[in-house]
C-alpha cells in the first residue's frame, strides 16, 4: 500500500520484502544512460528530456 515495498517469494519458501527508493533508482538509471542520451544521434529531443530532472540533481551517494 505504501508504493515503496515489493515482496518476492521463492521455491524454498523464502519471502523477502524490498524497500525501493524510486527517485534514487531513477537517478541511478538516468546517470547510467546519460552518455547515450546525450550523444546518440537517433535519440529524439523528447527522449533526451526523459531524465532531465534526475540528471540535474547532485550525484547520488
C-alpha positions in Angstrom: 0.0 0.0 0.0 2.9 2.5 0.5 4.1 2.0 -3.1 7.7 1.6 -1.8 7.7 -2.1 -0.8 8.0 -5.1 -3.1 7.5 -8.7 -1.9 9.2 -11.6 -3.6 8.9 -15.3 -2.8 10.9 -18.3 -3.9 10.6 -22.1 -4.2 12.4 -22.6 -0.9 9.6 -20.8 0.9 11.6 -17.6 1.4 9.8 -14.3 1.3 11.7 -11.1 1.1 10.4 -7.5 1.4 12.4 -5.0 -0.6 12.1 -1.3 0.1 12.6 0.9 -3.0 13.5 4.5 -3.2 12.1 5.1 -6.7 13.7 8.5 -7.1 17.1 7.2 -6.2 16.6 4.2 -8.6 15.6 6.6 -11.4 18.5 8.9 -10.8 20.9 5.9 -10.9 19.4 4.6 -14.1 19.4 8.0 -15.7 23.0 8.6 -14.7 23.9 5.2 -16.3 22.3 6.1 -19.7 23.2 9.8 -19.7 26.0 9.5 -22.2 23.8 7.5 -24.5 21.0 10.2 -24.3 23.5 13.0 -24.9 25.5 11.5 -27.8 23.3 9.1 -29.8 22.0 11.0 -32.9 18.9 8.8 -33.1 17.6 9.9 -29.7 14.7 12.3 -30.1 14.6 15.6 -28.2 11.7 14.3 -26.2 13.7 11.2 -25.2 16.6 13.4 -24.2 14.4 15.2 -21.7 13.3 11.9 -20.1 16.0 12.1 -17.4 16.4 15.9 -17.3 15.0 16.2 -13.7 17.2 13.4 -12.4 20.4 14.4 -14.2 20.2 18.0 -12.9 20.3 16.7 -9.3 23.6 16.4 -7.4 25.3 13.0 -7.7 23.6 10.1 -5.8 25.5 9.0 -2.8 
